[in-house]
Amino acid sequence: MVLLENDLFLLELTKLFQKARLDSSVTMTFKRYNGKNRPIPRAGKPPLPEPQEQMCLVRARSKSKKIATVIHQKDINKFQVAYSNLLKGNLDGLKKLKKPKTKAKTE
């Protein structure tokens, strides 16, 4: 998985959407991230210090390509606006799902 800066992540995400337009899909994951790369220590060892600010880890996957970015708390509004514009531009070819008709029970 490649960890990118926010702007580069959005550019690569646009490329993923373009490649996946015809035959595959893109999976997005948003997760709260506190900056720890290690598990919580066992009992008897001193605990890890609490993080100064909370962050958001964003991952995208299409076929075998994986990208990720970490968004800091101060940059979340800027990223959210850019991400929503990206989605609006790339979610135009969706197929409408057909709902199966169910028969109403009469008693």
C-alpha positions, 0 to 999 in steps of 0.5 A: 500500500502506498501512503500519499499526500492528500493532493496526490491521493486525490489525483491517483483516486481519479485515475483509479475511478477512470480505470475502473469505469468499465470492468471493476470497482473501487473500494473506499475505507475511512477509519479513525487513526491516532498515529500509532503503528504498534499494538497496545502494550501488555500489562506491566509496561507503560502505556503509549501516550495519547495523541495530540490530534485525531486523524483520518486514514483513507484507503482506496483499492481497485483490483491490485492497486492500493493507495492510502492517505492520512488526513489531519484534523485541520485539513479535513474540510478542504479534503472533504470538499475536494473528495465530494467534487471528485465523486460528483464527477466520477459517479455518472455511469451507475446502473440502476438496480431492478427491485424484484416485485413481491406479491402482497399476501391477502388473507 
